[in-house]
Amino acid sequence: MVGQQGKGVFVRDQADADEPVVSAGDDVLTKQLAEILGAVRDLGDRVARLEESVFQESSKADRSGR
């Protein structure tokens, strides 16, 4: 049996059991997932730089007595 999310569970012949089940959309989904993960990493880096910049400015203002 082979389960496919959103589609159901299907029974296969034993002869086909050695072959992996890969749909044509899996390659596209893998590429899209890689792009999304890259974008999330980039956003995380940008947020970290912004936070670093803001917190450095805040601590400078605290030390100057503002």
C-alpha contacts under 8 A as a table, 3 or more apart, distances in Angstrom:
res1	aa1	res2	aa2	distance
1	M	9	V	6.43
1	M	10	F	5.29
1	M	11	V	4.25
1	M	12	R	5.77
2	V	9	V	5.43
2	V	10	F	5.12
2	V	11	V	6.33
2	V	12	R	7.18
2	V	21	V	7.92
3	G	7	K	7.75
3	G	8	G	5.79
3	G	9	V	4.16
3	G	10	F	6.29
4	Q	7	K	5.34
4	Q	8	G	5.49
4	Q	9	V	6.20
5	Q	8	G	6.37
12	R	16	D	6.59
12	R	17	A	6.90
13	D	16	D	5.43
13	D	17	A	6.67
14	Q	17	A	5.05
14	Q	18	D	7.93
15	A	18	D	6.91
16	D	19	E	5.59
17	A	20	P	7.40
22	V	26	D	6.38
23	S	26	D	5.45
23	S	27	D	7.92
24	A	27	D	6.35
24	A	28	V	7.51
25	G	28	V	5.18
25	G	29	L	6.06
26	D	29	L	5.01
26	D	30	T	6.01
27	D	30	T	5.08
27	D	31	K	6.31
28	V	31	K	5.22
28	V	32	Q	6.19
29	L	32	Q	4.99
29	L	33	L	5.98
30	T	33	L	5.08
30	T	34	A	6.20
31	K	34	A	5.10
31	K	35	E	6.28
32	Q	35	E	5.08
32	Q	36	I	6.19
33	L	36	I	5.03
33	L	37	L	6.08
34	A	37	L	5.14
34	A	38	G	6.15
35	E	38	G	5.12
35	E	39	A	6.21
36	I	39	A	5.06
36	I	40	V	6.16
37	L	40	V	5.06
37	L	41	R	6.21
38	G	41	R	5.14
38	G	42	D	6.21
39	A	42	D	5.04
39	A	43	L	6.13
40	V	43	L	5.05
40	V	44	G	6.07
41	R	44	G	5.01
41	R	45	D	6.24
42	D	45	D	5.13
42	D	46	R	6.24
43	L	46	R	5.01
43	L	47	V	6.11
44	G	47	V	5.16
44	G	48	A	6.13
45	D	48	A	5.09
45	D	49	R	6.27
46	R	49	R	5.17
46	R	50	L	6.21
47	V	50	L	5.02
47	V	51	E	6.03
48	A	51	E	5.13
48	A	52	E	6.07
49	R	52	E	5.06
49	R	53	S	6.14
50	L	53	S	5.07
50	L	54	V	6.10
51	E	54	V	5.11
51	E	55	F	5.92
52	E	55	F	5.30
52	E	56	Q	6.01
53	S	56	Q	5.25
53	S	57	E	6.31
54	V	57	E	5.19
54	V	58	S	6.15
55	F	58	S	4.90
55	F	59	S	6.12
56	Q	59	S	5.30
56	Q	60	K	6.26
57	E	60	K	5.12
57	E	61	A	6.24
58	S	61	A	5.11
58	S	62	D	6.19
59	S	62	D	4.95
59	S	63	R	6.21
60	K	63	R	5.23
60	K	64	S	6.32
61	A	64	S	5.18
61	A	65	G	6.55
61	A	66	R	5.57
62	D	65	G	5.43
62	D	66	R	5.80
63	R	66	R	7.60
